[in-house]
Amino acid sequence: MSTGWISLSRRWRYTTQTRDNTRSLGKKEENRAAEFLENSGCTVLERNFSCRSGEIDLIFSDSDGVICFGEVKYRSDFRKGFPEEAVDRRKQRRICRTSDHYRSKFALDESLSYRYDVIAIYGEEIEWIKNAFEYVPF
């Protein structure tokens, strides 16, 4: 099986092998992001929390005790734009809805501080964008 996009009946489909490679690269970059955050004084609480609403890559507590919901985005180059640009309004809404499920599941108090961060990875560079977006109601 070849990797990449193939044409089937005038539709472009992603091959299974490419999808698996993309997943393993995503997992590798999420691990790099988690290690970066831990080295920055954060405590990773959960990785790849998922529910019906969606998935959150990393949930962590920063050094000030703020609960952060982090989306990891990787780009090897800038042909598809900056990594943080991939976290559009729709993705933000999905992350917020999933964070609601997380807070409900673990009965987290509303008085706690919460934040939505993006960990943007450009090749070897990691940028932690704190408070990348506000809560987006659905």
Rosetta blueprint (number, residue, H / E / L):
1 M L
2 S L
3 T L
4 G L
5 W E
6 I E
7 S E
8 L E
9 S L
10 R L
11 R E
12 W E
13 R E
14 Y E
15 T L
16 T H
17 Q H
18 T H
19 R H
20 D H
21 N H
22 T H
23 R H
24 S H
25 L H
26 G H
27 K H
28 K H
29 E H
30 E H
31 N H
32 R H
33 A H
34 A H
35 E H
36 F H
37 L H
38 E H
39 N H
40 S L
41 G L
42 C L
43 T E
44 V E
45 L E
46 E E
47 R E
48 N E
49 F E
50 S E
51 C E
52 R L
53 S L
54 G E
55 E E
56 I E
57 D E
58 L E
59 I E
60 F E
61 S E
62 D L
63 S L
64 D L
65 G L
66 V L
67 I E
68 C E
69 F E
70 G E
71 E E
72 V E
73 K E
74 Y E
75 R E
76 S L
77 D L
78 F L
79 R L
80 K L
81 G L
82 F L
83 P H
84 E H
85 E H
86 A H
87 V L
88 D L
89 R H
90 R H
91 K H
92 Q H
93 R H
94 R H
95 I H
96 C H
97 R H
98 T H
99 S H
100 D H
101 H H
102 Y H
103 R H
104 S H
105 K H
106 F L
107 A L
108 L L
109 D L
110 E L
111 S L
112 L L
113 S L
114 Y E
115 R E
116 Y E
117 D E
118 V E
119 I E
120 A E
121 I E
122 Y E
123 G L
124 E L
125 E E
126 I E
127 E E
128 W E
129 I E
130 K L
131 N L
132 A L
133 F L
134 E L
135 Y L
136 V L
137 P L
138 F L
